[in-house]
């Protein structure tokens, strides 16, 4: 999209809001472009959606890290058994 096309596209909107997705670190930005005025209830809901999105992203990242750590721990345990068990039975 060229600069002129982007400018034409953006001119159609009256309201713009952006909420940083923060939970320990910045996860991203939730943006909304709206063609009419947004009431305060809509803004409050948007802010809440940003908070919940940041929590969900953070939880998914922590779960992935936990799975990775668990895999590493299982591998270390298996490696230890491979070394220790033969020396005990010999």
N, C-alpha and C positions, 0 to 999 in steps of 0.2 A: 504494500500500500504506500503510495507516494505521499509526500507531505501535504499536498493540496487535498488529496482524497481524505487523509486523516483529519485535516482541519474541517472539511465539510462534514465528516461523520461526527466529530465532536461538537459542532455547532448545534446539532439536533437536541442536545441534552441541556437541561436547565440545572439539574443538581448533580453533584459529584461528591461522594464520600469515600474515604479510605480508612481502613482500620488496620493497624499493624497486628500481626499475629505473634504475640509475645508469650512465651512460657519458657523460662530459663534463658532462651536465646530468641532472636528474631527468626521466625519460621517463614515469613512471607508477608504479603499485604492482601487484604480482601478489599476489593474495590466495587463500587456500584455507580453506574451512570443511570440517571433517571430523566425521563422526558417531561416530568411535571414535578411540582414541589412535593417534598416528602415531609410528612408530619413528624412530630417528636416521637410518637409511638413507633413509627417505622424506623427512625434512627436508633431508638433504644433496642429494638429487635435486631437491627443490623449489628450493633455493638455486641450484643449477646451472642450472635452467630459468630462473630470474630473471636470472642473469648472461647466458645465451645470448639471452634475449628482449631485454635491453637492447642487446646488441651488434647484433642483427638490426634493431632499430628505428633505432639510430644509423646503421648502414650504409645503410638505406633512405633516411633523411633526407639523408645525405651524397650519395648517388647522385642524389636529386632536385635538390639544390643544384648538383651538377656538371652535370646536364642543363640547368638554367636558365642557368648561367654559359656553357655551351657555345653555347646558343641566342643569348644576348646577344653573345658574341664573333663568331659567324657573321654576325649582323645588322650589327655594327660593321664587319666586314671587307667585306661587300657594299656598305654605304654608302660606305666609303672608295673602293672600286673605281668606284662610280658617279660619284664626284667626280674622282678622279685620272685615270682612263682617258680621258674626253673631253678633258681639258686636255692630255694627251700627244699625242693624235691630231689635235688642232686646229692 
